[in-house]
């Protein structure tokens, strides 16, 4: 199941890159427009979320039987939830207040 999920994440990343190429023309608008800046912030948050998820899956979960790792996992899951909420807020703002250039 893990390899299937990795494949789905890879597909989502590829689709995201294609959407950026379609929506942001010229690509310099990524750093010259408010939409581009918010999109970069969103992409950074998604990268952070994926990084935390990888740490959880490959480092913390295999060590759950050891002392202290349950509280570490609980803390990183909290960070994941905060990052996910931030992604939803930025996405909502991008789609309702600011449109593509």
Backbone as JSON, one array per atom type, in Angstrom:
{
  "sequence": "XXXXXXXXXXXXXXXXXXXXXXXXXXXXXXXXXXXXXXXXXXXXXXXXXXXXXXXXXXXXXXXXXXXXXXXXXXXXXXXXXXXXXXXXXXXXXXXXXXXXX",
  "N": [[0.82, -1.19, 0.0], [2.0, 1.21, 0.66], [3.74, 1.89, -1.48], [1.89, 2.41, -3.44], [0.63, 4.67, -2.46], [2.77, 6.47, -2.55], [3.08, 6.63, -5.29], [0.65, 7.87, -5.97], [1.01, 10.37, -4.72], [3.18, 11.29, -6.2], [1.95, 11.53, -8.71], [0.08, 13.55, -8.11], [1.86, 15.67, -7.6], [3.04, 15.99, -10.12], [0.75, 16.74, -11.59], [0.2, 19.14, -10.29], [2.45, 20.68, -11.02], [2.02, 20.82, -13.78], [-0.38, 22.29, -13.77], [0.54, 24.74, -12.77], [2.18, 25.5, -14.9], [0.22, 25.9, -16.8], [-1.55, 27.83, -15.68], [0.02, 30.03, -14.83], [1.29, 32.35, -16.64], [3.4, 34.69, -18.09], [6.03, 32.53, -16.79], [7.55, 34.09, -15.13], [5.75, 35.48, -13.68], [5.39, 34.12, -11.37], [7.03, 35.22, -9.47], [6.52, 37.86, -9.68], [3.9, 38.57, -9.29], [1.08, 38.89, -7.05], [-0.51, 36.56, -6.96], [1.32, 34.63, -7.85], [3.25, 34.7, -5.77], [1.7, 33.83, -3.57], [1.07, 31.31, -4.5], [3.6, 30.14, -4.52], [4.04, 30.17, -1.77], [2.04, 28.37, -1.0], [2.97, 26.04, -2.29], [5.33, 25.68, -0.9], [4.32, 25.12, 1.64], [2.97, 22.72, 1.08], [5.17, 21.14, 0.42], [6.46, 21.12, 2.9], [4.5, 19.74, 4.38], [4.55, 17.22, 3.08], [7.17, 16.48, 3.68], [7.1, 16.27, 6.5], [5.24, 14.19, 6.68], [6.7, 12.13, 5.5], [8.79, 11.85, 7.36], [7.29, 10.97, 9.53], [6.25, 8.51, 8.52], [8.53, 6.98, 7.74], [10.41, 7.2, 9.77], [9.41, 7.79, 12.45], [7.06, 6.15, 12.91], [8.0, 3.42, 12.58], [9.4, 3.24, 14.97], [7.69, 3.3, 17.11], [7.34, 1.58, 19.26], [9.39, 2.13, 20.94], [10.55, 4.09, 23.7], [9.24, 7.34, 24.1], [8.73, 7.96, 21.43], [6.06, 7.97, 20.73], [5.03, 10.39, 21.69], [6.52, 12.13, 20.14], [5.57, 11.5, 17.58], [2.91, 12.27, 17.91], [3.27, 15.03, 18.21], [4.35, 15.74, 15.68], [2.23, 15.04, 14.05], [0.42, 16.97, 14.84], [1.76, 19.21, 13.79], [1.51, 18.58, 11.09], [-1.27, 18.85, 10.8], [-1.58, 21.61, 11.25], [-0.09, 22.61, 9.09], [-1.65, 21.59, 7.0], [-4.07, 22.97, 7.43], [-3.17, 25.58, 6.98], [-2.55, 25.35, 4.26], [-5.12, 24.96, 3.2], [-6.27, 27.45, 3.83], [-4.66, 29.25, 2.34], [-5.19, 28.26, -0.23], [-7.95, 28.7, -0.43], [-7.96, 31.5, -0.38], [-6.47, 32.02, -2.69], [-8.21, 31.03, -4.64], [-10.55, 32.48, -4.39], [-10.17, 35.22, -3.82], [-7.84, 36.2, -5.11], [-7.04, 35.82, -8.44], [-5.51, 33.88, -11.11], [-2.79, 35.44, -12.89]],
  "CA": [[0.0, 0.0, 0.0], [2.87, 2.38, 0.75], [4.23, 2.28, -2.8], [0.75, 2.96, -4.16], [0.44, 6.05, -1.98], [3.87, 7.27, -3.08], [2.75, 6.87, -6.71], [-0.41, 8.88, -6.01], [1.61, 11.66, -4.38], [3.97, 11.69, -7.37], [0.99, 11.98, -9.74], [-0.42, 14.86, -7.67], [2.92, 16.67, -7.79], [3.14, 16.23, -11.57], [-0.44, 17.52, -11.97], [0.4, 20.5, -9.76], [3.43, 21.37, -11.88], [1.33, 21.12, -15.05], [-1.33, 23.38, -13.53], [1.32, 25.98, -12.67], [2.59, 25.86, -16.26], [-0.96, 26.36, -17.54], [-2.17, 29.01, -15.07], [0.92, 31.15, -14.61], [1.98, 32.74, -17.87], [4.66, 33.96, -18.19], [6.48, 31.95, -15.53], [8.11, 35.14, -14.26], [4.66, 35.94, -12.82], [5.5, 33.44, -10.07], [7.71, 36.1, -8.51], [6.16, 39.27, -9.9], [2.47, 38.82, -9.03], [0.6, 38.38, -5.77], [-0.94, 35.17, -7.15], [2.53, 33.8, -7.9], [3.83, 34.61, -4.43], [0.86, 32.96, -2.75], [1.22, 29.96, -5.02], [4.88, 29.65, -4.0], [3.84, 29.89, -0.34], [1.27, 27.13, -0.93], [3.85, 24.95, -2.67], [6.25, 25.48, 0.22], [3.56, 24.44, 2.7], [2.75, 21.33, 0.65], [6.46, 20.46, 0.57], [6.63, 20.91, 4.34], [3.57, 18.68, 4.78], [5.07, 15.95, 2.57], [8.37, 16.17, 4.45], [6.68, 15.79, 7.82], [4.61, 12.88, 6.49], [7.78, 11.16, 5.25], [9.45, 11.61, 8.65], [6.39, 10.13, 10.32], [6.12, 7.15, 7.98], [9.77, 6.22, 7.63], [11.26, 7.3, 10.96], [8.73, 7.71, 13.74], [6.14, 5.0, 13.03], [8.72, 2.17, 12.88], [9.98, 3.28, 16.31], [6.64, 3.58, 18.09], [7.46, 0.74, 20.45], [10.45, 2.68, 21.79], [10.12, 5.16, 24.62], [9.29, 8.73, 23.66], [8.39, 8.18, 20.03], [4.62, 8.25, 20.59], [4.82, 11.83, 21.86], [7.09, 12.8, 18.95], [4.62, 11.32, 16.48], [1.76, 13.12, 18.21], [3.66, 16.42, 17.92], [4.48, 15.96, 14.24], [0.88, 15.01, 13.48], [-0.1, 18.32, 15.08], [2.36, 20.09, 12.78], [0.86, 18.25, 9.82], [-2.61, 19.45, 10.79], [-1.4, 23.05, 11.1], [0.32, 22.85, 7.7], [-2.83, 21.33, 6.16], [-4.99, 24.1, 7.59], [-2.58, 26.73, 6.27], [-2.72, 25.09, 2.82], [-6.53, 25.23, 2.87], [-6.49, 28.9, 3.9], [-4.02, 29.88, 1.17], [-5.92, 27.82, -1.41], [-9.21, 29.44, -0.45], [-7.66, 32.89, -0.74], [-6.07, 32.02, -4.11], [-9.31, 30.72, -5.55], [-11.7, 33.39, -4.26], [-9.8, 36.64, -3.76], [-6.84, 36.51, -6.14], [-7.05, 34.85, -9.52], [-4.26, 33.81, -11.87], [-2.53, 36.68, -13.66]],
  "C": [[0.87, 1.26, 0.0], [3.37, 2.85, -0.61], [3.11, 2.87, -3.65], [0.52, 4.41, -3.76], [1.54, 6.96, -2.49], [3.6, 7.6, -4.55], [1.66, 7.93, -6.83], [0.13, 10.27, -5.69], [2.43, 12.17, -5.57], [3.06, 12.21, -8.49], [0.42, 13.35, -9.38], [0.61, 15.96, -7.87], [3.06, 17.0, -9.27], [1.95, 17.06, -12.05], [-0.33, 18.96, -11.49], [1.36, 21.3, -10.61], [2.78, 21.75, -13.21], [0.33, 22.27, -14.89], [-0.61, 24.73, -13.41], [1.72, 26.43, -14.07], [1.42, 26.39, -17.08], [-1.47, 27.7, -16.99], [-1.27, 30.23, -15.0], [1.74, 31.39, -15.87], [2.22, 34.23, -17.86], [5.09, 33.45, -16.81], [7.09, 32.98, -14.58], [7.03, 35.71, -13.34], [4.66, 35.23, -11.47], [6.16, 34.34, -9.02], [7.34, 37.57, -8.68], [4.69, 39.58, -9.62], [2.09, 38.29, -7.65], [0.15, 36.92, -5.85], [0.27, 34.23, -7.14], [3.17, 33.62, -6.54], [3.02, 33.7, -3.53], [0.94, 31.51, -3.22], [2.54, 29.35, -4.53], [4.79, 29.34, -2.51], [3.08, 28.57, -0.18], [2.15, 25.93, -1.26], [4.87, 24.66, -1.57], [5.56, 24.74, 1.36], [3.29, 22.98, 2.35], [4.05, 20.53, 0.79], [6.75, 20.16, 2.03], [5.75, 19.75, 4.82], [4.08, 17.31, 4.32], [6.32, 15.52, 3.32], [8.04, 15.62, 5.83], [6.06, 14.4, 7.71], [5.66, 11.8, 6.25], [8.52, 10.83, 6.54], [8.58, 10.69, 9.51], [6.41, 8.68, 9.84], [7.41, 6.36, 8.08], [10.65, 6.26, 8.88], [10.5, 7.06, 12.26], [7.86, 6.47, 13.9], [6.9, 3.69, 13.28], [9.29, 2.1, 14.31], [8.94, 3.49, 17.42], [6.73, 2.72, 19.35], [8.54, 1.24, 21.41], [9.92, 3.85, 22.6], [10.27, 6.54, 23.98], [8.84, 8.98, 22.24], [6.9, 8.42, 19.82], [4.36, 9.75, 20.74], [5.41, 12.61, 20.7], [6.14, 12.69, 17.77], [3.4, 12.2, 16.68], [2.07, 14.58, 17.86], [3.77, 16.68, 16.42], [3.14, 15.87, 13.53], [0.19, 16.35, 13.7], [0.45, 19.32, 14.08], [1.76, 19.84, 11.4], [-0.52, 18.9, 9.72], [-2.53, 20.96, 10.61], [-1.02, 23.39, 9.66], [-0.87, 22.63, 6.76], [-3.84, 22.45, 6.24], [-4.47, 25.33, 6.86], [-2.72, 26.57, 4.76], [-4.16, 25.39, 2.41], [-6.82, 26.72, 2.87], [-5.9, 29.59, 2.68], [-4.76, 29.51, -0.1], [-7.25, 28.56, -1.54], [-9.01, 30.87, -0.89], [-7.29, 32.97, -2.23], [-7.26, 31.86, -5.03], [-10.49, 31.68, -5.46], [-11.32, 34.86, -4.32], [-8.86, 37.04, -4.88], [-6.93, 35.43, -7.18], [-5.71, 34.83, -10.23], [-4.05, 35.09, -12.68], [-2.99, 36.56, -15.11]]
}
